[in-house]
Amino acid sequence: MPLTLSKRLDAVIPSATLAINARAQALRAQGVDVISFGAGEPDFDTPANIREAAKIAIDQGKTRYTPVSGIAELRRAIARANETDRGVVTAAENVVVSVGAKSSLFNFALAALEPGDEVIIPAPYWVSYPEQVRIAGATPVHIPSTLEAGWKITAEQLEQAITDKTKAVILCTPSNPTGAAYTVEQLTSFARVLRDKQCWIVCDEIYGKLVYDGFIQRSLLAVAPDLVDRTVIIDGVSKTYAMTGWRIGWSIAPVHLSKAMDTIQGQGTSSASTPAQYAALEAISAPPTELENMQKIFAERRNRLVAGLRALPGVRCAMPEGAFYAFCDVRSWLGKSSGDQRLESDDDVARWLLDTARIAVVPGGAFGAPGHLRLSYAVSLGHIEDALQRMANAYATLR
Ligand SMILES: Cc1ncc(COP(=O)(O)O)c(C=O)c1O
C-alpha cells in the first residue's frame, strides 16, 4: 500500500499554466506544429552583458553558498534601486534575495500567515497566490473584477472585503493574467483604505517595467511611503530582463519580516544560485538597453493580438496596460459544438483549440475567471497572425 501524502495537498491545485505548457510541449515533441500562448516568460534571450557577468562569476570561483538572503552587493543594489524607483529609504537588511519571486511570495506566506488568517486577492489572480496561502493554512478571499472595469477592483470593494481576520492583501500591478495596471489615483485610493487597517500589503511588481503606450506604473509604496512598515514589495529579474530560468527574485520588507523570511528560506532552500545572483546584479546595475526594445515589441504584439481577438465573433478583450497577457471573454462560444465536441467551459475551449487549431491557451478558470482565456503575447507577430487565422477557422466550424 502506498504511503499517504500530506493533507496539505488536498486544498492545492497544480499550476494550470505549467500543465498547458507541458501538454503543448508534448505535442510539439511529436512533431505537431503548436503555437503556444501559454508561456509566462519573455521569448527573448537574456541580454549578453548579463550572461557574461554570470560566466565571469563562475570563472572567478563564485560558485559557493552565499548568505541565505543573498550577496551583499546585490542586496545593496536592490535597496538603491528601491530608493530610486519607489522613493523610500531602504537598507540591504530589508532585502531577501530568493529563488525567483515565487519563492519570495512563498517565504512571505510561511513567515506571516497562519490558520484562521484571511488573505485578500483580487480576481482574476495569478494562480500561485491562493495556493500558497492555502499551503500556509490560511484562507484566500477573492474580490471579483470585471472586463468592463478594466479588470480592476475599486477602493470601496477593498474596504468591504477587509475584516478582522484579514492578515494580508495582495496587489499585483500590472497583473498576471489580465495585464491590467493601476493608475496613481487608483493606488492612492487603495492607500486611503489600507492606512486604517492592520494588515500586510503585498505588492507584486514583477511586471512593473513592462507597460505600454506611455502608461506610468508607480508603486503603491511610492504613492503611500507612510505604509512602508506594512508593505512587502515582490520583484525580480525574470520578466524585465528575460531571466526566468535564472531563478532570482526578491522581497523588500520591514527588517523583522525580512529576518523571518530569511529563517524560512534558510531551512527551505538556503541562498539562490550564486552565479545567477551576480547576473542579477549586472541586470539591475547596467543601463537597461534591451528593455526598451522588448517594450516596443511587446506593445506591437499586444495591439495586434487584442485587435485580432476583438475581431473574432463574440470575443471581448480589454486593452491591457502592461505585462504580456491578453485576457479575453469567450463565454459566447460556450454551448456551441464542433462536430460531436460540445464546448461547455473554458477548459473545453482550450482543449478544443489545442486539438483542432493547434493553439495552446490557458483557461480562465485557473485564474478565477471561468469563461475566459489567457493568451501570452511572448509570441512572434508572425505566429500571432497565424494563430488568429487558425482561431477564426476553428470558430467557423462551431454550430
Ligand atoms: C504575477 C507573478 N508574480 C510572480 C511570478 C514569479 O516569478 P519568478 O519567475 O521570479 O518566480 C510570476 C511568474 O509567472 C508572476 O506572473
The ligand as a Tripos MOL2 file, in Angstrom:
@<TRIPOS>MOLECULE
LIG
   16    16     1     0     0
SMALL
NO_CHARGES

@<TRIPOS>ATOM
      1 C1          2.4170   37.8380  -11.0090 C.3       1 LIG1
      2 C2          3.6300   36.9990  -10.8920 C.ar      1 LIG1
      3 N1          4.3320   37.0430   -9.7450 N.ar      1 LIG1
      4 C3          5.4280   36.2890   -9.5800 C.ar      1 LIG1
      5 C4          5.8810   35.4420  -10.5560 C.ar      1 LIG1
      6 C5          7.0840   34.5910  -10.2910 C.3       1 LIG1
      7 O1          8.1950   34.9860  -10.9700 O.3       1 LIG1
      8 P1          9.6010   34.2310  -10.7930 P.3       1 LIG1
      9 O2          9.9190   33.6540  -12.1120 O.co2     1 LIG1
     10 O3         10.5660   35.3110  -10.4090 O.co2     1 LIG1
     11 O4          9.4480   33.2260   -9.7290 O.co2     1 LIG1
     12 C6          5.1790   35.3540  -11.7690 C.ar      1 LIG1
     13 C7          5.6080   34.4160  -12.8280 C.2       1 LIG1
     14 O5          4.8660   33.9920  -13.6750 O.2       1 LIG1
     15 C8          4.0310   36.1630  -11.9380 C.ar      1 LIG1
     16 O6          3.3220   36.1310  -13.0680 O.3       1 LIG1
@<TRIPOS>BOND
     1     1     2 1
     2     2     3 ar
     3     2    15 ar
     4     3     4 ar
     5     4     5 ar
     6     5     6 1
     7     5    12 ar
     8     6     7 1
     9     7     8 1
    10     8     9 2
    11     8    10 1
    12     8    11 1
    13    12    13 1
    14    12    15 ar
    15    13    14 2
    16    15    16 1
@<TRIPOS>SUBSTRUCTURE
     1 LIG1         1 GROUP 0 **** ****
